[in-house]
Amino acid sequence: MQRDFWHGLLALTPALLLGLAALAAQADESDAPRVFRDCDVCPAMVEVPPGDFIMGAEGGEEDRPDGPPHAVSIKRAFAIGQFEVTNREFAAFVDDTGYETEPPCAVRVGDEWLAHPEAHWTDLQTGQEWRAEHPVACVNWLDARAYVAWLAETSGQPYRLPSEAEWEYAARGGVSGDFPWGQDPHEACSQANVYDSSAQAMHGYSWQPADCDDGFAMLAPVGRLQPNGFGLHDVAGNLWEWVEDCYEAPYPADIPVDGSSYGPPPGQCDRRSVRGGSWTSRISRQRLAFRGRDPEDLRYSIFGFRVARSLPE
């Protein structure tokens, strides 16, 4: 009888193993973020769950405080681009509308930024070959706004730029430290295309590189490195990303705490916030709480954006 029991158990083992494997696969699938596209030319979007977090941090650079830290509660899920908007996606907008972005665009020459009279999103004048899957650069805040307006009309869905709070919440991916990959700045290269050892060897900028090599000495195609906890790629490094908000520092007392954006419409804001750092930026500026600030009509070869979209309740 005992022998029959063990024979029966062994006979069941393959089926049990297959069942357990199926359950594990279902659990992995249920834990994975929902990724979708609304149309053929639409960016891939990731659904971000609601949640609470502390936005900002103590300290920062002189005249650029990261705080004060404040609690933000995002009550509804929203969607944000899995990647930064690519040249291919921006080209679809330009081809459909005839939209023009005129030079100049600021390009780094050594440690200085110079307005290049021929730099354009189709040719950044950096010496790097243009690729369709590179994130689009040399676009200003107004260009990004025009793109999301077209995307909303084309898809019939409420596309927009992310608020600064939404961007930081999504970029954190559920972590509370300085960087999406942890606290050590020199572990950046698994997740972020930053100013690293290979970039230092090519460009020799005056600031200290991250002590790693992400495989890209300049701009990288989107999605080549590991995602953060919410499944977003390149939230640090590659390109700075425009967000909807008007920049004001320190955060004002009336800053929204529900994840919505802050500030007036186009033409009524001195500077807009940009987030996430770039492949040229010093590692301290890749921090999740760090805030860039630039005029909404300014174009840089290291500025791009990702889109957001409101979801139905």
Secondary structure as the mmCIF struct_conf table of DSSP 4:
data_model
#
loop_
_struct_conf.conf_type_id
_struct_conf.id
_struct_conf.beg_label_comp_id
_struct_conf.beg_label_asym_id
_struct_conf.beg_label_seq_id
_struct_conf.end_label_comp_id
_struct_conf.end_label_asym_id
_struct_conf.end_label_seq_id
HELX_RH_AL_P HELX_RH_AL_P1 GLN A 2 ASP A 31
BEND BEND1 ALA A 32 ALA A 32
HELX_LH_PP_P HELX_LH_PP_P1 PRO A 33 ARG A 34
STRN STRN1 VAL A 35 PHE A 36
BEND BEND2 ASP A 38 CYS A 39
TURN_TY1_P TURN_TY1_P1 ASP A 40 VAL A 41
BEND BEND3 CYS A 42 CYS A 42
HELX_LH_PP_P HELX_LH_PP_P2 PRO A 43 ALA A 44
STRN STRN2 MET A 45 VAL A 48
STRN STRN3 GLY A 51 MET A 55
BEND BEND4 GLY A 56 GLY A 56
BEND BEND5 GLU A 58 GLU A 58
STRN STRN4 GLY A 60 GLU A 61
TURN_TY1_P TURN_TY1_P2 GLU A 62 ASP A 63
STRN STRN5 ARG A 64 PRO A 65
STRN STRN6 HIS A 70 ILE A 74
BEND BEND6 ARG A 76 ARG A 76
STRN STRN7 PHE A 78 GLY A 81
BEND BEND7 GLN A 82 PHE A 83
HELX_LH_PP_P HELX_LH_PP_P3 GLU A 84 VAL A 85
STRN STRN8 THR A 86 THR A 86
HELX_RH_AL_P HELX_RH_AL_P2 ASN A 87 THR A 97
HELX_LH_PP_P HELX_LH_PP_P4 GLU A 102 GLU A 102
BEND BEND8 PRO A 103 PRO A 103
HELX_LH_PP_P HELX_LH_PP_P5 PRO A 104 PRO A 104
STRN STRN9 CYS A 105 VAL A 109
TURN_TY1_P TURN_TY1_P3 GLY A 110 ASP A 111
STRN STRN10 GLU A 112 HIS A 116
TURN_TY1_P TURN_TY1_P4 PRO A 117 GLU A 118
STRN STRN11 HIS A 120 HIS A 120
TURN_TY1_P TURN_TY1_P5 TRP A 121 THR A 122
STRN STRN12 ASP A 123 ASP A 123
BEND BEND9 GLN A 125 GLN A 128
HELX_LH_PP_P HELX_LH_PP_P6 GLU A 129 TRP A 130
TURN_TY1_P TURN_TY1_P6 ALA A 132 GLU A 133
BEND BEND10 HIS A 134 HIS A 134
STRN STRN13 PRO A 135 PRO A 135
HELX_LH_PP_P HELX_LH_PP_P7 VAL A 136 VAL A 136
BEND BEND11 CYS A 138 CYS A 138
HELX_RH_AL_P HELX_RH_AL_P3 TRP A 141 SER A 155
BEND BEND12 GLY A 156 GLN A 157
STRN STRN14 TYR A 159 ARG A 160
HELX_LH_PP_P HELX_LH_PP_P8 LEU A 161 SER A 163
HELX_RH_AL_P HELX_RH_AL_P4 GLU A 164 ARG A 172
TURN_TY1_P TURN_TY1_P7 GLY A 173 GLY A 174
BEND BEND13 GLY A 177 ASP A 178
STRN STRN15 PHE A 179 PHE A 179
TURN_TY1_P TURN_TY1_P8 PRO A 180 TRP A 181
STRN STRN16 GLY A 182 GLY A 182
BEND BEND14 GLN A 183 GLN A 183
HELX_RH_3T_P HELX_RH_3T_P1 PRO A 185 SER A 190
TURN_TY1_P TURN_TY1_P9 GLN A 191 GLN A 191
STRN STRN17 ASN A 193 ASN A 193
BEND BEND15 TYR A 195 TYR A 195
HELX_RH_AL_P HELX_RH_AL_P5 SER A 197 HIS A 203
BEND BEND16 SER A 206 TRP A 207
HELX_LH_PP_P HELX_LH_PP_P9 GLN A 208 ALA A 210
BEND BEND17 ASP A 211 CYS A 212
BEND BEND18 GLY A 215 GLY A 215
BEND BEND19 ALA A 217 MET A 218
TURN_TY1_P TURN_TY1_P10 VAL A 222 GLY A 223
BEND BEND20 LEU A 225 LEU A 225
TURN_TY1_P TURN_TY1_P11 GLY A 229 PHE A 230
BEND BEND21 GLY A 231 GLY A 231
BEND BEND22 VAL A 235 ALA A 236
STRN STRN18 GLY A 237 GLY A 237
BEND BEND23 ASN A 238 LEU A 239
STRN STRN19 TRP A 240 CYS A 246
HELX_LH_PP_P HELX_LH_PP_P10 TYR A 247 TYR A 247
BEND BEND24 ALA A 249 PRO A 250
HELX_LH_PP_P HELX_LH_PP_P11 TYR A 251 PRO A 252
TURN_TY1_P TURN_TY1_P12 ALA A 253 ASP A 254
BEND BEND25 VAL A 257 GLY A 259
BEND BEND26 GLY A 263 GLY A 263
TURN_TY1_P TURN_TY1_P13 PRO A 266 GLY A 267
BEND BEND27 GLN A 268 GLN A 268
BEND BEND28 ASP A 270 ASP A 270
STRN STRN20 ARG A 272 ARG A 275
BEND BEND29 GLY A 276 GLY A 276
TURN_TY1_P TURN_TY1_P14 TRP A 279 THR A 280
BEND BEND30 SER A 281 SER A 281
HELX_RH_3T_P HELX_RH_3T_P2 ILE A 283 GLN A 286
BEND BEND31 ARG A 287 ARG A 287
TURN_TY1_P TURN_TY1_P15 LEU A 288 ALA A 289
STRN STRN21 GLY A 292 ASP A 294
TURN_TY1_P TURN_TY1_P16 GLU A 296 ASP A 297
STRN STRN22 TYR A 300 TYR A 300
TURN_TY1_P TURN_TY1_P17 SER A 301 ILE A 302
STRN STRN23 PHE A 303 GLY A 304
STRN STRN24 ALA A 308 SER A 310
#
